Amino acid sequence: MELNARQVADYERQGYLLMPNLLDGDETAALQRALPDVLGRRGPEVVREQDSPDAVRLAFGAHAYSEAFRRLSLHPRLLHPVRQLLGDEVYLHQSRINPKPGFGEGGAWAWHQDFPPWHAIDGMPEPRCVMASVFIDDCTAVTSPLLVLPGSQRHGLLSSSAHADTVGRGYDLQNIDRSILSELAEAHGIEALVGAAGSVALVNCNVVHGSADNASPWRRAIAYLIYNAVGNACASSERPWYQNNRDFTPLRALDDDCLRDTV
């Protein structure tokens, strides 16, 4: 799969590219079936909601212990466009799943950029990194979709402060200052990334984004695969493998039917 010139231009302009239904129903079903085992895992790589300890907030590193998510990380419909956008071979810096359970158990994510902690803690030199956001479930207006400020990646690193929720929890979320967020929202607007299960959004790691609590009764799970350019490899080894992968071997795509074979 190769992106056309318009798709590349859209990504460069707005900082993200939404591709509806990139995965079909059988492929999405394979991920949905694999998800309970991932969320039931016990270990430091699975972070639970502070106010709902039975609910998972983030599951890191599923590509290393779930066959379906390993195959997803090597899917040509993800790898080829990411390589094209970065102009380099890529490796997986990190993978994480935000299951966003319903009834308010799936908590909010304050406005932030992903790149600052990767730069400051992991030693990632430049924001040459793409977050492939794979919709495991339908993402609708009522299930707390990912919200983005299109074009915000062009402002570089923004002033931010650590969120109390991140203390001792590893993911080091940095909230955007309110005055800066207001200025950016007035300049760029805010868009919701909605789509059916199997849709994929490729997002620049400096795009400002966040999401609200999921007050609906329906789960809204997204798998985030963080692809970094091999030429932009991280220099630090402070964080564990599931947050800062140290294997910079270029990824090689599997066959296009790789996920369907797990059905």
LUMTI-346793 format. One line per 3 residues: number of its first residue (from 0); their letters; for each residue y, x, z of N, C-alpha, C, O. Coordinates in steps of 0.05 Angstrom, whole numbers. Layout:
# residues N
NUM) a) Y,X,Z,Y,X,Z,Y,X,Z,Y,X,Z ~ ...
# end
This chain:
# residues 263
0) mel) -24,17,0,0,0,0,25,18,0,27,37,15 ~ 44,11,-17,69,26,-18,92,6,-17,92,-15,-30 ~ 113,13,-1,137,-3,0,153,-1,-25,154,21,-37
3) nar) 165,-23,-33,183,-21,-57,211,-11,-48,216,-9,-24 ~ 228,-6,-67,254,5,-62,271,-13,-44,285,-4,-27 ~ 268,-39,-48,284,-58,-32,275,-57,-3,291,-58,15
6) qva) 249,-56,1,238,-55,29,248,-30,43,255,-32,67 ~ 247,-8,30,256,17,42,286,15,48,294,24,70 ~ 302,4,30,330,1,35,336,-18,58,354,-13,74
9) dye) 321,-40,60,324,-58,83,318,-44,109,332,-48,129 ~ 297,-28,110,290,-14,134,313,6,142,321,7,165 ~ 323,20,123,344,39,128,369,25,138,384,36,154
12) rqg) 375,2,127,399,-12,134,398,-26,161,415,-23,178 ~ 376,-41,166,375,-57,190,357,-44,212,357,-54,235 ~ 343,-23,205,327,-9,226,299,-22,230,285,-12,248
15) yll) 293,-42,215,266,-53,217,259,-67,191,276,-74,175 ~ 233,-71,188,223,-85,164,200,-103,174,180,-94,184 ~ 204,-129,170,184,-149,178,167,-156,154,177,-165,134
18) mpn) 140,-153,157,121,-159,135,103,-181,144,84,-176,159 ~ 109,-206,136,92,-229,145,64,-226,135,58,-218,113 ~ 45,-234,153,17,-237,146,5,-212,132,-10,-214,113
21) lld) 13,-189,143,2,-164,132,-28,-162,137,-43,-152,120 ~ -37,-172,159,-66,-174,166,-75,-203,162,-59,-222,168 ~ -99,-207,152,-108,-235,148,-121,-246,173,-122,-233,194
24) gde) -131,-271,171,-141,-284,195,-166,-271,207,-168,-269,231 ~ -184,-260,191,-207,-247,201,-199,-221,215,-210,-215,237 ~ -180,-206,204,-171,-181,217,-158,-187,243,-162,-173,263
27) taa) -141,-207,244,-127,-214,269,-147,-224,290,-144,-218,313 ~ -167,-239,281,-187,-249,300,-202,-226,313,-210,-228,336 ~ -207,-204,298,-221,-181,309,-204,-169,332,-216,-161,353
30) lqr) -178,-168,329,-161,-158,350,-160,-177,374,-161,-168,397 ~ -159,-203,368,-159,-223,390,-185,-221,407,-184,-225,431 ~ -207,-217,393,-232,-215,408,-234,-190,425,-246,-190,447
33) alp) -222,-168,416,-222,-143,430,-203,-143,454,-207,-127,472 ~ -183,-160,453,-162,-158,474,-171,-163,502,-162,-148,520 ~ -188,-182,509,-196,-186,537,-208,-161,550,-203,-156,573
36) dvl) -225,-146,535,-236,-122,546,-214,-101,552,-216,-87,572 ~ -195,-100,535,-172,-81,539,-157,-89,564,-151,-72,581 ~ -150,-114,567,-134,-124,589,-150,-124,615,-138,-123,637
39) grr) -176,-125,614,-192,-124,638,-198,-96,648,-211,-92,669 ~ -189,-76,633,-194,-48,641,-179,-41,667,-156,-50,671 ~ -191,-25,683,-179,-16,708,-173,14,706,-191,29,700
42) gpe) -149,21,710,-141,49,708,-111,52,706,-97,31,702 ~ -100,76,708,-71,79,707,-59,72,681,-34,67,679 ~ -75,71,659,-64,64,633,-58,35,630,-45,27,610
45) vvr) -67,18,649,-61,-11,648,-42,-18,671,-49,-15,694 ~ -18,-26,663,4,-31,682,6,-61,686,8,-76,666 ~ 7,-71,711,8,-99,716,36,-108,724,52,-92,733
48) eqd) 41,-134,720,67,-145,727,70,-144,758,52,-150,773 ~ 94,-136,767,99,-133,795,98,-160,810,88,-162,832 ~ 108,-181,797,108,-208,810,83,-224,805,79,-245,817
51) spd) 66,-215,786,41,-229,779,20,-207,776,13,-200,753 ~ 8,-197,797,-10,-173,795,-35,-178,779,-48,-159,771 ~ -42,-204,773,-65,-209,756,-58,-208,727,-75,-208,709
54) avr) -32,-207,721,-23,-206,693,-16,-178,685,-3,-163,699 ~ -25,-170,661,-20,-144,650,7,-143,637,14,-160,620 ~ 23,-123,644,50,-119,631,47,-101,606,57,-107,585
57) laf) 32,-79,609,27,-61,587,-1,-49,590,-10,-42,611 ~ -14,-47,567,-40,-33,566,-36,-10,546,-34,-14,522 ~ -35,15,557,-31,38,540,-58,48,529,-79,44,541
60) gah) -57,61,506,-79,77,496,-104,62,486,-125,74,486 ~ -101,37,479,-125,22,471,-139,34,446,-163,30,442 ~ -124,49,430,-137,62,407,-158,82,415,-175,89,398
63) ays) -158,91,440,-177,111,449,-202,98,462,-222,112,465 ~ -201,72,469,-224,60,483,-232,33,471,-250,20,482 ~ -219,25,450,-226,0,437,-230,6,407,-211,15,394
66) eaf) -253,0,396,-259,6,368,-240,-10,350,-231,1,330 ~ -235,-35,356,-218,-51,339,-190,-39,338,-178,-38,316 ~ -179,-30,360,-152,-20,360,-151,9,350,-130,18,340
69) rrl) -173,24,352,-175,50,338,-173,46,308,-157,60,295 ~ -188,27,298,-187,22,269,-159,11,260,-149,18,239 ~ -147,-5,277,-120,-15,271,-101,9,268,-84,9,250
72) slh) -103,29,286,-84,51,285,-87,68,260,-69,83,253 ~ -110,66,246,-116,81,222,-116,63,197,-126,72,176 ~ -105,39,200,-106,21,177,-87,30,155,-64,36,162
75) prl) -95,30,130,-78,40,109,-53,23,105,-32,33,96 ~ -54,-3,112,-31,-20,109,-9,-13,130,14,-22,127 ~ -16,2,150,4,12,169,11,41,163,34,48,161
78) lhp) -10,58,159,-5,86,156,11,93,131,30,109,132 ~ 5,81,109,18,88,84,48,82,84,64,99,77 ~ 56,58,93,85,52,95,100,70,115,122,78,110
81) vrq) 87,76,137,100,93,158,104,121,147,126,132,150 ~ 84,132,134,87,159,121,110,158,101,126,177,100 ~ 111,137,86,132,134,65,160,134,78,178,147,68
84) llg) 163,119,100,189,117,113,197,143,126,221,150,127 ~ 178,158,137,184,183,151,184,207,133,194,228,141 ~ 172,205,110,170,227,91,155,251,102,161,274,97
87) dev) 133,245,117,118,266,130,90,254,137,86,230,137 ~ 71,272,143,47,263,156,53,254,184,74,262,195 ~ 36,237,195,42,225,222,18,228,240,-4,230,232
90) ylh) 25,227,266,4,225,287,13,202,305,36,193,304 ~ -5,194,323,1,171,341,11,183,367,-4,193,384 ~ 38,180,371,49,190,396,40,173,420,35,183,442
93) qsr) 37,147,415,30,129,437,22,102,425,31,94,404 ~ 4,88,438,-1,60,432,1,44,458,-7,53,479 ~ 10,19,455,11,2,479,10,-27,470,18,-34,447
96) inp) 0,-44,487,-2,-73,481,13,-87,503,9,-83,527 ~ 31,-105,495,46,-122,513,35,-151,509,42,-164,489 ~ 18,-161,527,5,-186,522,22,-211,527,16,-232,516
99) kpg) 44,-208,542,63,-230,547,49,-257,552,52,-276,537 ~ 33,-259,574,21,-285,580,42,-306,585,65,-300,592 ~ 34,-331,583,52,-354,586,57,-361,615,49,-347,633
102) fge) 71,-384,619,77,-395,645,94,-376,661,93,-376,686 ~ 110,-359,648,129,-341,662,116,-316,672,130,-299,684 ~ 90,-312,668,77,-288,678,83,-264,660,83,-241,669
105) gga) 89,-269,635,98,-247,617,127,-242,620,144,-256,609 ~ 134,-221,635,161,-216,643,179,-206,621,170,-197,599 ~ 205,-207,626,225,-198,607,226,-168,604,217,-153,622
108) waw) 237,-159,581,243,-131,577,273,-129,571,283,-140,551 ~ 288,-115,588,316,-113,585,323,-97,560,306,-82,549 ~ 347,-100,550,355,-86,525,353,-56,528,363,-45,547
111) hqd) 340,-43,509,336,-15,510,330,-3,483,325,-17,464 ~ 331,24,481,320,39,459,295,53,468,294,60,492 ~ 276,57,451,251,71,459,254,101,459,241,115,474
114) fpp) 271,111,442,273,140,438,282,156,462,271,178,467 ~ 301,147,479,312,164,500,291,177,519,292,201,523 ~ 271,161,530,251,175,547,233,194,531,224,214,542
117) wha) 227,187,506,210,205,490,224,231,485,212,252,484 ~ 250,229,482,266,253,477,269,270,503,265,294,503 ~ 277,256,525,283,270,550,259,279,565,259,301,577
120) idg) 237,264,564,213,270,580,192,283,563,180,303,572 ~ 187,272,539,165,282,523,173,305,504,156,318,492 ~ 199,309,502,209,331,484,207,324,455,202,342,439
123) mpe) 210,299,447,211,291,419,238,299,408,258,289,417 ~ 239,317,388,265,328,379,284,307,367,307,306,375 ~ 274,291,348,291,273,333,278,245,333,254,242,337
126) prc) 294,224,327,283,197,326,269,192,299,275,172,285 ~ 251,209,292,235,206,267,208,194,274,187,205,271 ~ 210,169,284,188,156,296,190,126,290,211,115,292
129) vma) 167,114,282,167,86,275,148,71,294,126,80,299 ~ 158,48,304,142,31,321,130,8,304,145,-10,297 ~ 105,10,298,91,-11,283,83,-33,303,66,-29,320
132) svf) 96,-56,300,92,-79,319,74,-99,306,82,-113,288 ~ 49,-101,315,29,-118,303,26,-143,320,19,-142,343 ~ 32,-166,307,31,-192,321,1,-200,324,-11,-209,305
135) idd) -9,-198,348,-37,-207,353,-38,-237,355,-57,-249,347 ~ -17,-249,366,-14,-278,367,10,-286,350,26,-269,341 ~ 13,-312,345,37,-322,333,61,-316,351,60,-320,375
138) cta) 82,-305,339,107,-300,353,127,-321,343,136,-320,320 ~ 134,-339,361,152,-361,353,177,-361,371,180,-345,389 ~ 195,-379,365,220,-381,380,215,-388,409,232,-382,426
141) vts) 192,-400,415,188,-409,443,170,-391,459,166,-395,483 ~ 158,-370,446,140,-352,461,153,-325,466,139,-305,469 ~ 179,-324,468,194,-300,475,189,-278,454,176,-257,461
144) pll) 198,-281,430,194,-261,409,211,-236,415,229,-236,432 ~ 204,-214,402,220,-190,403,247,-195,391,249,-205,369 ~ 269,-188,405,296,-191,396,307,-164,389,303,-145,404
147) vlp) 321,-161,366,331,-136,357,360,-138,349,369,-160,341 ~ 375,-116,351,402,-114,341,401,-98,315,400,-74,316 ~ 401,-112,292,398,-98,267,420,-78,262,444,-84,267
150) gsq) 413,-54,253,433,-33,248,440,-17,272,455,3,269 ~ 430,-23,295,438,-9,320,428,20,320,438,36,335 ~ 407,26,303,396,53,302,417,73,292,414,97,297
153) rhg) 437,63,278,457,81,267,477,92,287,493,110,281 ~ 475,82,312,494,90,333,482,113,350,496,123,368 ~ 458,122,344,446,144,359,439,137,387,435,113,393
156) lls) 438,157,404,431,152,432,455,139,446,477,148,445 ~ 449,116,460,470,101,473,469,105,503,448,112,514 ~ 491,101,516,492,104,545,474,83,558,474,60,551
159) ssa) 458,92,577,438,75,590,433,84,618,442,105,627 ~ 418,67,633,411,73,661,383,64,666,373,45,654 ~ 369,78,685,341,71,691,339,44,704,356,37,721
162) had) 319,29,696,314,3,708,295,6,732,277,22,731 ~ 301,-9,753,285,-6,778,256,-12,773,239,0,787 ~ 249,-29,754,222,-36,749,205,-12,740,180,-13,742
165) tvg) 218,8,729,203,31,718,196,52,738,180,70,732 ~ 207,51,762,203,72,781,173,75,788,161,56,798 ~ 162,98,783,134,103,789,115,89,771,91,90,777
168) rgy) 124,78,749,106,62,732,102,75,705,87,65,689 ~ 116,97,699,109,114,677,124,109,651,127,128,635 ~ 134,85,646,145,80,620,176,84,618,187,83,596
171) dlq) 189,89,641,216,99,641,236,84,623,249,97,606 ~ 237,58,626,255,42,611,284,48,617,291,51,641 ~ 300,52,597,329,57,601,345,34,590,345,29,566
174) nid) 358,19,608,374,-5,599,400,3,587,414,22,597 ~ 408,-11,566,433,-7,553,455,-19,570,453,-41,580 ~ 477,-4,573,500,-14,589,511,-40,577,511,-43,552
177) rsi) 519,-58,594,527,-85,584,550,-84,565,550,-99,545 ~ 570,-68,570,593,-67,553,586,-57,525,596,-68,505 ~ 568,-38,524,559,-28,498,542,-49,483,545,-53,459
180) lse) 525,-62,498,508,-83,486,526,-105,475,521,-115,453 ~ 547,-113,489,564,-134,480,578,-126,454,580,-142,435 ~ 587,-101,453,601,-92,428,581,-91,405,588,-99,383
183) lae) 557,-82,410,537,-80,388,529,-108,378,526,-113,354 ~ 526,-127,397,518,-154,390,540,-168,373,534,-182,354 ~ 565,-163,381,587,-174,365,587,-162,337,593,-176,318
186) ahg) 581,-136,335,583,-123,309,559,-129,291,562,-131,267 ~ 535,-131,303,510,-132,287,496,-159,290,479,-165,273 ~ 501,-174,311,486,-198,316,459,-192,328,453,-168,333
189) iea) 444,-212,334,417,-210,346,398,-226,329,403,-249,323 ~ 375,-214,323,355,-229,307,328,-229,322,321,-210,336 ~ 314,-251,319,287,-254,331,266,-248,310,267,-259,288
192) lvg) 247,-231,317,225,-225,299,202,-245,303,186,-242,322 ~ 202,-265,287,182,-286,289,163,-285,265,171,-278,243 ~ 139,-294,269,119,-294,247,92,-301,258,87,-301,282
195) aag) 74,-307,239,47,-314,246,31,-290,256,39,-267,249 ~ 10,-294,270,-8,-273,278,-16,-257,253,-22,-269,232 ~ -16,-231,255,-23,-214,232,2,-203,218,0,-185,201
198) sva) 26,-213,225,50,-202,215,56,-175,229,47,-171,251 ~ 71,-158,215,77,-131,226,106,-125,222,117,-129,200 ~ 119,-115,242,147,-106,240,147,-75,244,137,-66,265
201) lvn) 157,-61,225,162,-32,228,190,-28,238,209,-36,225 ~ 193,-15,262,218,-14,276,226,15,281,210,30,292 ~ 250,22,274,261,49,281,263,52,311,271,33,325
204) cnv) 255,75,322,254,79,351,281,79,364,282,80,389 ~ 303,79,349,329,77,362,342,49,360,364,46,369 ~ 327,30,349,338,3,348,338,-9,376,318,-7,391
207) vhg) 360,-21,384,362,-35,410,346,-61,408,350,-77,390 ~ 329,-65,428,312,-89,428,305,-97,456,309,-82,475 ~ 295,-121,460,287,-132,485,274,-159,482,270,-168,459
210) sad) 266,-171,504,254,-198,502,257,-212,529,260,-199,550 ~ 256,-238,529,258,-254,553,231,-260,565,210,-253,554 ~ 231,-273,589,206,-283,600,193,-302,581,206,-317,566
213) nas) 166,-303,581,152,-322,564,146,-347,581,126,-348,596 ~ 164,-366,580,162,-391,596,143,-411,583,136,-431,596 ~ 134,-407,559,116,-425,546,88,-424,558,83,-405,573
216) pwr) 71,-442,551,43,-440,561,25,-422,544,1,-420,549 ~ 37,-410,522,21,-395,503,25,-365,506,48,-356,509 ~ 4,-349,504,6,-320,503,20,-311,478,18,-323,457
219) rai) 35,-288,480,48,-276,457,43,-246,458,59,-231,468 ~ 20,-238,447,12,-210,449,21,-194,424,17,-204,402 ~ 32,-171,428,39,-152,407,27,-125,413,30,-115,436
222) ayl) 15,-112,393,6,-85,396,27,-67,383,35,-71,360 ~ 36,-46,398,56,-28,388,42,0,383,32,12,401 ~ 43,8,358,32,34,350,56,52,344,70,47,325
225) iyn) 59,74,359,82,91,357,75,115,340,62,134,350 ~ 83,115,315,76,137,297,100,157,295,122,149,290 ~ 94,182,301,114,203,300,108,222,277,84,227,271
228) avg) 128,232,264,125,252,243,113,278,255,121,287,277 ~ 93,289,242,80,314,251,101,336,255,100,352,274 ~ 121,337,237,142,357,239,161,352,262,180,368,266
231) nac) 157,330,276,175,322,299,159,321,325,167,307,343 ~ 138,336,326,119,335,349,133,341,376,152,357,377 ~ 124,328,397,135,331,423,128,358,435,107,369,430
234) ass) 147,369,451,144,395,463,134,395,492,125,416,502 ~ 137,372,505,130,371,534,103,359,538,93,343,522 ~ 90,366,560,64,354,567,65,342,595,45,341,609
237) erp) 89,333,603,92,322,631,77,296,635,64,292,656 ~ 77,278,615,64,252,619,35,253,609,28,271,593 ~ 19,235,618,-10,235,611,-14,228,581,4,219,568
240) wyq) -39,232,572,-46,228,544,-39,201,533,-31,198,510 ~ -42,180,550,-38,153,540,-8,146,536,-2,125,525 ~ 9,163,546,38,159,542,50,181,524,71,176,512
243) nnr) 37,203,522,47,225,506,23,240,494,15,261,505 ~ 13,230,472,-11,242,460,-4,271,450,16,275,437 ~ -22,290,457,-17,318,450,-33,327,425,-31,350,418
246) dft) -47,309,413,-62,316,388,-44,309,364,-40,285,358 ~ -34,330,351,-15,326,329,-29,327,302,-16,330,281 ~ -56,324,302,-70,325,277,-62,301,259,-62,278,269
249) plr) -54,306,234,-46,284,217,-68,262,215,-91,269,211 ~ -60,237,217,-79,215,215,-88,211,187,-72,214,168 ~ -113,204,184,-124,198,158,-133,168,157,-147,159,175
252) ald) -123,154,138,-128,125,136,-158,119,131,-171,134,117 ~ -167,97,143,-194,86,137,-192,69,112,-171,66,100 ~ -214,57,105,-215,38,82,-199,13,89,-194,7,113
255) ddc) -190,-1,69,-173,-25,73,-189,-47,88,-176,-64,101 ~ -215,-47,87,-231,-67,101,-240,-58,129,-257,-70,141 ~ -227,-37,139,-237,-26,165,-237,-45,188,-255,-45,204
258) lrd) -217,-62,190,-216,-82,212,-235,-105,206,-248,-116,225 ~ -238,-112,181,-255,-135,174,-284,-128,180,-300,-146,185 ~ -291,-103,180,-318,-94,185,-326,-99,214,-350,-99,221
261) tv) -306,-103,232,-313,-108,260,-319,-137,266,-328,-145,287 ~ -314,-155,245,-317,-183,249,-347,-190,251,-354,-214,255
# end
